[in-house]
Amino acid sequence: MVKSKLYNHTLYISIDGELDEHNANTVRKQFDELIKENVYRQIIVDLSGLDFMDSTGIGVLIGRYKLLKDKGVPIFISNPSKQVDKIFYMTGIYDIMPKIN
């Protein structure tokens, strides 16, 4: 569900499948495990493999943003689906976690 790679001080995290109330806890734990070692300058979250996300999933991402903001590490969102993209625009998520290509 959560995969990662570190390249040139950037941590790339991809989330596949669904991010909802049923698996949010698992994704949160996996994400937290990846970010506990501060060996990166920024994080790019690739959502190209994400099939579905509800408000619980948004909460997971905002929670990780808050943790990383305290460390001075920016998060960027990449490859959201049209549905997720629309939700992120409407909720202002891109104001705190900008979308990149």
GROMACS elastic network, one bead per residue, 0.5 to 0.9 nm:
[ bonds ]
;  ai    aj funct       b0    kb
    1    14     6  0.79129   500
    1    15     6  0.56447   500
    1    17     6  0.63596   500
    1    18     6  0.82840   500
    1    26     6  0.89586   500
    1    27     6  0.73640   500
    1    30     6  0.88672   500
    2    13     6  0.67976   500
    2    14     6  0.56560   500
    2    16     6  0.64670   500
    2    27     6  0.66806   500
    2    30     6  0.66366   500
    2    31     6  0.71875   500
    3    12     6  0.81797   500
    3    13     6  0.56655   500
    3    14     6  0.52146   500
    3    15     6  0.66784   500
    3    16     6  0.83009   500
    3    30     6  0.87919   500
    3    31     6  0.89512   500
    4    11     6  0.69212   500
    4    12     6  0.53741   500
    4    14     6  0.62338   500
    4    15     6  0.89735   500
    4    34     6  0.77128   500
    5    10     6  0.83430   500
    5    11     6  0.59307   500
    5    12     6  0.52819   500
    5    13     6  0.67977   500
    5    14     6  0.89721   500
    6     9     6  0.65715   500
    6    10     6  0.57015   500
    6    12     6  0.61397   500
    6    13     6  0.88038   500
    6    39     6  0.86921   500
    6    40     6  0.76046   500
    7    10     6  0.53177   500
    7    11     6  0.65210   500
    7    12     6  0.76856   500
    7    40     6  0.86375   500
    8    11     6  0.83731   500
    8    40     6  0.80994   500
    8    41     6  0.89213   500
    9    39     6  0.67435   500
    9    41     6  0.54287   500
    9    42     6  0.70831   500
    9    43     6  0.88997   500
   10    39     6  0.85326   500
   10    40     6  0.52475   500
   10    41     6  0.58430   500
   10    42     6  0.51063   500
   10    43     6  0.56867   500
   10    44     6  0.72640   500
   11    34     6  0.86925   500
   11    35     6  0.84842   500
   11    39     6  0.84338   500
   11    40     6  0.59689   500
   11    41     6  0.78349   500
   11    42     6  0.63646   500
   11    44     6  0.63600   500
   11    45     6  0.84570   500
   12    42     6  0.86565   500
   12    43     6  0.58330   500
   12    45     6  0.60399   500
   12    46     6  0.71890   500
   13    31     6  0.80737   500
   13    34     6  0.85569   500
   13    43     6  0.72362   500
   13    44     6  0.61893   500
   13    46     6  0.60232   500
   13    47     6  0.86628   500
   14    44     6  0.82989   500
   14    45     6  0.56293   500
   14    47     6  0.60091   500
   14    48     6  0.77024   500
   14    49     6  0.74016   500
   14    50     6  0.85313   500
   15    18     6  0.81622   500
   15    19     6  0.80516   500
   15    27     6  0.81392   500
   15    45     6  0.74055   500
   15    46     6  0.65020   500
   15    47     6  0.56528   500
   15    48     6  0.78268   500
   15    49     6  0.63301   500
   15    50     6  0.60005   500
   16    19     6  0.81383   500
   16    46     6  0.87989   500
   16    47     6  0.69547   500
   16    48     6  0.74683   500
   16    51     6  0.71183   500
   17    49     6  0.62062   500
   17    51     6  0.52008   500
   17    52     6  0.68994   500
   17    53     6  0.89663   500
   18    22     6  0.87360   500
   18    23     6  0.75098   500
   18    24     6  0.87572   500
   18    49     6  0.87884   500
   18    50     6  0.58200   500
   18    51     6  0.54876   500
   18    53     6  0.59093   500
   18    54     6  0.87155   500
   18    57     6  0.85584   500
   19    22     6  0.77766   500
   19    23     6  0.61825   500
   19    24     6  0.57854   500
   19    27     6  0.74792   500
   19    50     6  0.74239   500
   19    51     6  0.81934   500
   19    52     6  0.61725   500
   19    54     6  0.67589   500
   19    56     6  0.74988   500
   19    58     6  0.83577   500
   19    60     6  0.86390   500
   20    23     6  0.57952   500
   20    24     6  0.54726   500
   20    52     6  0.74208   500
   20    53     6  0.54626   500
   20    54     6  0.52033   500
   20    55     6  0.72572   500
   20    56     6  0.54651   500
   20    57     6  0.51283   500
   20    58     6  0.86114   500
   21    24     6  0.53348   500
   21    25     6  0.77918   500
   21    54     6  0.75511   500
   21    55     6  0.82723   500
   21    56     6  0.55299   500
   21    57     6  0.71943   500
   22    25     6  0.77428   500
   22    26     6  0.87191   500
   23    26     6  0.53396   500
   23    27     6  0.63406   500
   23    28     6  0.86137   500
   23    57     6  0.87807   500
   24    27     6  0.51382   500
   24    28     6  0.59444   500
   24    29     6  0.85692   500
   24    56     6  0.66826   500
   24    57     6  0.60993   500
   24    59     6  0.88429   500
   24    60     6  0.67439   500
   25    28     6  0.50439   500
   25    29     6  0.61988   500
   25    30     6  0.86316   500
   25    60     6  0.83078   500
   26    29     6  0.52309   500
   26    30     6  0.62060   500
   26    31     6  0.85629   500
   27    30     6  0.50975   500
   27    31     6  0.59628   500
   27    32     6  0.84201   500
   27    57     6  0.88347   500
   27    60     6  0.79294   500
   28    31     6  0.51612   500
   28    32     6  0.60072   500
   28    33     6  0.85267   500
   28    60     6  0.61195   500
   28    61     6  0.83425   500
   28    63     6  0.87156   500
   28    64     6  0.80126   500
   29    32     6  0.51017   500
   29    33     6  0.61124   500
   29    34     6  0.87052   500
   30    33     6  0.51467   500
   30    34     6  0.64321   500
   30    35     6  0.89295   500
   31    34     6  0.51741   500
   31    35     6  0.63937   500
   31    36     6  0.87462   500
   31    64     6  0.78415   500
   32    35     6  0.52034   500
   32    36     6  0.60169   500
   32    64     6  0.75195   500
   33    36     6  0.55232   500
   33    37     6  0.80890   500
   34    37     6  0.70353   500
   35    38     6  0.64883   500
   35    39     6  0.85350   500
   35    40     6  0.86781   500
   35    43     6  0.89978   500
   35    64     6  0.88104   500
   35    68     6  0.81978   500
   37    40     6  0.82746   500
   38    41     6  0.79788   500
   38    71     6  0.83966   500
   38    73     6  0.89942   500
   40    43     6  0.74240   500
   40    73     6  0.80113   500
   41    72     6  0.83610   500
   41    73     6  0.58669   500
   41    74     6  0.75968   500
   42    72     6  0.88294   500
   42    73     6  0.52839   500
   42    74     6  0.51528   500
   42    75     6  0.60802   500
   42    76     6  0.78953   500
   43    73     6  0.73073   500
   43    74     6  0.63397   500
   43    76     6  0.62110   500
   43    77     6  0.86350   500
   44    74     6  0.85518   500
   44    75     6  0.57820   500
   44    77     6  0.58472   500
   44    78     6  0.67250   500
   44   100     6  0.85734   500
   45    75     6  0.71857   500
   45    76     6  0.61174   500
   45    78     6  0.59244   500
   45    79     6  0.85535   500
   46    49     6  0.76865   500
   46    50     6  0.85627   500
   46    76     6  0.86187   500
   46    77     6  0.62194   500
   46    79     6  0.58130   500
   46    80     6  0.73593   500
   47    50     6  0.51491   500
   47    51     6  0.86242   500
   47    77     6  0.73153   500
   47    78     6  0.61159   500
   47    79     6  0.53193   500
   47    81     6  0.73428   500
   47    84     6  0.88644   500
   48    51     6  0.82435   500
   48    78     6  0.74500   500
   48    80     6  0.56841   500
   48    81     6  0.66693   500
   49    79     6  0.85719   500
   49    80     6  0.85319   500
   49    81     6  0.86633   500
   50    53     6  0.74268   500
   50    80     6  0.76093   500
   50    81     6  0.74807   500
   50    84     6  0.89109   500
   51    81     6  0.78218   500
   52    81     6  0.88372   500
   52    83     6  0.85132   500
   52    84     6  0.79035   500
   53    56     6  0.76711   500
   53    57     6  0.55344   500
   53    58     6  0.73043   500
   53    83     6  0.89421   500
   53    84     6  0.71042   500
   54    57     6  0.53622   500
   54    58     6  0.66281   500
   54    59     6  0.88789   500
   55    59     6  0.62210   500
   55    60     6  0.87329   500
   56    60     6  0.63976   500
   56    61     6  0.89329   500
   57    60     6  0.50136   500
   57    61     6  0.65114   500
   57    62     6  0.87077   500
   58    61     6  0.52265   500
   58    62     6  0.61863   500
   58    63     6  0.85345   500
   58    88     6  0.86433   500
   58    93     6  0.85753   500
   59    62     6  0.50583   500
   59    63     6  0.59714   500
   59    64     6  0.85930   500
   60    63     6  0.51603   500
   60    64     6  0.63566   500
   60    65     6  0.86656   500
   61    64     6  0.51627   500
   61    65     6  0.61426   500
   61    66     6  0.87304   500
   62    66     6  0.62601   500
   62    67     6  0.87439   500
   62    93     6  0.81325   500
   62    96     6  0.87935   500
   62    97     6  0.87875   500
   63    66     6  0.51866   500
   63    67     6  0.64438   500
   63    68     6  0.87648   500
   64    67     6  0.50778   500
   64    68     6  0.61553   500
   64    69     6  0.84284   500
   64    75     6  0.88530   500
   65    68     6  0.51639   500
   65    69     6  0.58529   500
   65    70     6  0.86766   500
   65    73     6  0.85488   500
   65    74     6  0.77191   500
   65    75     6  0.66938   500
   65    96     6  0.79536   500
   65    97     6  0.76286   500
   66    69     6  0.50604   500
   66    70     6  0.65105   500
   66    71     6  0.89799   500
   67    70     6  0.55976   500
   67    71     6  0.69926   500
   67    73     6  0.89026   500
   68    71     6  0.50113   500
   68    72     6  0.62195   500
   68    73     6  0.51627   500
   68    74     6  0.68717   500
   68    75     6  0.77885   500
   69    73     6  0.56553   500
   69    74     6  0.66370   500
   69    75     6  0.85803   500
   70    73     6  0.76675   500
   71    74     6  0.88782   500
   74    96     6  0.85581   500
   74    97     6  0.73309   500
   74    98     6  0.89926   500
   75    96     6  0.80276   500
   75    97     6  0.53589   500
   75    98     6  0.73717   500
   76    94     6  0.84188   500
   76    96     6  0.86073   500
   76    97     6  0.50241   500
   76    98     6  0.51017   500
   76    99     6  0.57569   500
   76   100     6  0.65038   500
   77    80     6  0.73094   500
   77    94     6  0.79412   500
   77    97     6  0.62681   500
   77    98     6  0.60313   500
   77   100     6  0.61046   500
   77   101     6  0.85537   500
   78    98     6  0.86509   500
   78    99     6  0.57241   500
   78   100     6  0.53427   500
   78   101     6  0.59866   500
   79    85     6  0.85971   500
   79    99     6  0.81448   500
   79   100     6  0.79071   500
   79   101     6  0.69640   500
   80    83     6  0.78712   500
   80    84     6  0.57294   500
   80    85     6  0.54716   500
   80    99     6  0.85210   500
   81    84     6  0.52264   500
   81    85     6  0.58713   500
   81    86     6  0.84978   500
   82    85     6  0.50078   500
   82    86     6  0.61394   500
   82    87     6  0.86906   500
   83    86     6  0.52832   500
   83    87     6  0.64025   500
   83    88     6  0.87427   500
   84    87     6  0.50646   500
   84    88     6  0.60753   500
   84    89     6  0.86032   500
   85    88     6  0.51315   500
   85    89     6  0.62336   500
   85    90     6  0.86512   500
   85    99     6  0.88646   500
   86    89     6  0.51928   500
   86    90     6  0.61683   500
   86    91     6  0.86051   500
   87    90     6  0.51123   500
   87    91     6  0.60294   500
   87    92     6  0.83870   500
   87    93     6  0.83037   500
   88    91     6  0.52790   500
   88    92     6  0.59048   500
   88    94     6  0.61163   500
   89    92     6  0.52823   500
   89    93     6  0.64720   500
   89    94     6  0.62806   500
   89    95     6  0.85190   500
   90    93     6  0.79090   500
   91    94     6  0.81976   500
   92    95     6  0.53883   500
   92    96     6  0.75227   500
   92    97     6  0.89448   500
   93    96     6  0.56422   500
   93    97     6  0.59185   500
   93    98     6  0.75662   500
   94    99     6  0.60687   500
   95    98     6  0.60337   500
   95    99     6  0.89927   500
